[in-house]
């Protein structure tokens, strides 16, 4: 993978999916546009961890239709590449927690997954994720962040 390809790959934290499917229209609608742009792209550049499945499917009293929407988007749409939670990712997350503190375990697994997938952008609404490894930039699901992601999707 070239440096340009890495800059074009976008990691999506689990909270992005929650905002997209359950958030207010001001946030969810631009995220829907991002997913549509990713679907139209010749190759998917959106990545998330398999851990995201556990995070979005765990809500008590979650309507089955919402559960199915998450499953469709994450596992069968072809829009998002699921990064396995491998031994390398877990070891990378442990290293991140030692070097870039304080990362909660789930956050460290997400960042290590983004590193494993060679993502240049990390989209998250989690303000605690301020320190990311060199070569990776955090973007929020705001106008500026979405513009960066749309540019990456069209690169």
C-alpha positions in Angstrom: 0.0 0.0 0.0 1.4 3.4 -0.9 1.5 6.4 1.3 -1.3 8.0 -0.8 -3.5 5.0 -0.3 -2.9 5.1 3.5 -3.9 8.8 3.6 -7.1 7.8 1.8 -8.1 5.1 4.2 -10.5 6.3 6.9 -11.0 4.5 10.2 -14.4 4.9 11.8 -14.8 4.7 15.6 -17.9 2.8 16.8 -19.5 6.1 17.9 -19.7 7.2 14.2 -22.1 4.3 13.4 -24.2 5.2 16.5 -24.4 8.8 15.4 -25.2 7.8 11.8 -28.0 5.4 12.7 -29.4 6.9 16.0 -28.2 10.5 16.0 -29.9 13.8 15.3 -30.4 14.5 11.6 -27.9 17.4 11.7 -25.2 14.7 12.3 -26.7 11.6 10.9 -27.6 13.0 7.4 -24.0 14.0 6.5 -22.8 10.6 7.7 -25.3 8.9 5.5 -23.9 11.0 2.6 -20.4 9.8 3.5 -21.6 6.1 3.4 -23.3 6.7 0.0 -20.0 8.2 -1.3 -18.1 5.3 0.0 -20.5 2.9 -1.7 -20.0 4.7 -5.0 -16.2 4.5 -4.6 -14.5 1.8 -6.7 -12.9 0.4 -3.5 -14.0 0.8 0.1 -11.8 3.2 2.0 -13.8 3.1 5.3 -12.5 0.7 7.9 -13.6 -0.2 11.4 -12.8 -3.0 13.9 -14.8 -6.1 14.6 -15.0 -4.6 18.1 -17.5 -2.1 16.7 -20.0 -4.9 16.3 -19.8 -5.6 20.0 -20.1 -1.9 20.9 -23.1 -1.1 18.7 -25.1 -4.3 19.3 -25.0 -4.3 23.1 -27.8 -1.8 23.9 -30.5 -3.2 26.1 -34.0 -2.8 24.5 -32.5 -2.0 21.1 -35.2 -2.5 18.5 -34.5 -5.5 16.2 -34.7 -3.2 13.2 -31.8 -1.1 14.5 -29.8 -4.2 15.2 -30.4 -5.3 11.6 -29.4 -1.9 10.3 -26.1 -2.1 12.1 -25.5 -5.7 10.9 -26.3 -4.7 7.3 -24.1 -1.7 7.3 -21.1 -3.4 9.0 -21.2 -6.9 7.6 -23.0 -7.1 4.2 -23.1 -3.6 2.6 -19.6 -3.6 1.3 -19.2 0.0 2.4 -17.0 -0.8 5.4 -14.1 -3.1 5.8 -14.1 -4.9 9.1 -10.6 -5.2 10.6 -10.2 -8.4 12.7 -9.3 -8.2 16.4 -6.1 -10.2 15.9 -3.3 -11.0 18.2 -1.2 -8.3 16.5 -4.0 -5.7 17.1 -4.2 -6.7 20.8 -0.4 -6.5 21.2 -0.4 -3.2 19.4 -3.2 -1.9 21.7 -1.1 -2.9 24.8 1.9 -1.0 23.4 -0.3 2.0 22.8 -1.6 2.0 26.3 2.0 1.9 27.6 3.3 4.6 25.3 0.3 6.9 24.7 -1.6 7.1 28.0 -4.4 7.1 29.0 -6.1 5.0 26.5 -9.0 2.8 27.6 -8.7 -0.7 26.2 -11.5 -0.3 23.6 -10.0 2.9 22.4 -6.5 1.3 22.1 -8.0 -1.6 20.1 -9.6 0.9 17.7 -6.4 2.9 17.3 -4.3 -0.3 16.9 -6.9 -1.6 14.3 -6.5 1.7 12.4 -2.7 1.3 12.4 -3.0 -2.3 11.2 -5.2 -1.2 8.3 -2.8 1.7 7.5 -5.5 4.4 7.9 -4.4 8.1 7.6 -7.6 9.5 9.1 -9.4 8.4 12.3 -13.0 9.6 12.5 -14.4 9.8 16.0 -16.6 11.9 18.2 -14.6 10.9 21.3 -12.8 14.0 22.5 -10.5 11.8 24.7 -8.7 10.6 21.6 -6.3 13.5 21.2 -3.0 11.7 20.8 -2.8 9.4 17.8 0.3 7.8 16.3 2.4 9.7 13.7 0.8 9.7 10.3 -2.8 9.4 11.6 -5.0 12.4 12.0 -8.3 12.5 14.1 -11.3 14.1 12.4 -14.7 14.6 14.0 -18.1 14.2 12.2 -18.4 17.9 11.7 -18.3 19.9 8.5 -14.5 20.1 8.4 -13.9 16.4 9.3 -16.5 15.2 6.8 -14.9 17.3 4.1 -11.6 15.6 4.8 -13.2 12.1 4.6 -15.1 13.0 1.4 -11.8 14.1 -0.2 -10.2 10.8 0.9 -13.1 8.8 -0.6 -12.6 10.6 -3.9 -8.8 10.4 -4.0 
